[in-house]
Amino acid sequence: MADRIQRLSFEELAPKAQAVLDARVKRLGYLGEFFRCAGHQPTVLVPFMEMTEALKKALPDRLTETGALTIASLMSNDYERHQHERLSVRLGFGHDWVAAIERLEPDGNDALSPDERAVQRFVMIAIERKAIGVGAELDALIDAIGSDQAIAILFLIGRYITHALIVNALELAPPVPSIFSKESDL
């Protein structure tokens, strides 16, 4: 059972894990349950978080959030979806933009830019097909955002699927409510 994995406190994390998570914990005011569990594998967690930060530099915020919200929605990862909803609002993208992404209907969605539609379309197809036979769709993504950013999207897909698998296997509850819930402060 998921509750058999001890939830570590920040002080119990390995020093490298503390260093990589310190700013995040200070900004959020808490150590998320994902990190409290994943902290049992600091030599995996630290590069995972370094990859997360590198992806933020490799892609514009709107494309990162398009991918993150799409994957969280497809993978039923409310833990990550709620956090990225809030981040998207803080970044100034607005509730309507978040709702448009979460509808998972990139074609004909005027709330999204052509690049955002291309990213969402590719992410959805890549996950549905397990990335098998997606050459034409990858070409379309490269045409839209370039090869460097297309490679970053492939890494982003892997990162957010990994997070979803861990969260879903451990049955972790979202640390914050959806921006669309009555409990939301946004």
Buried (B, 14 or more C-beta within 10 A) or exposed (E): EEEEBEBBEBEBBBEBBBEBBEEBBEEBEEBBBBBBBBBBEBEEBBEBBEBBEBBEEBBEEBBBBBBBBBBBBBBEBBBBBBBBBBBBBEBEBEBEBBEBBBEBBBEEBEBBBEBBBBBBBBBBBBBEEEBEEBEEBBEBBBEBBEEEBBEBBBBBBEBBBEBBEBBBEBEBEBBBBBBEEEEBEB
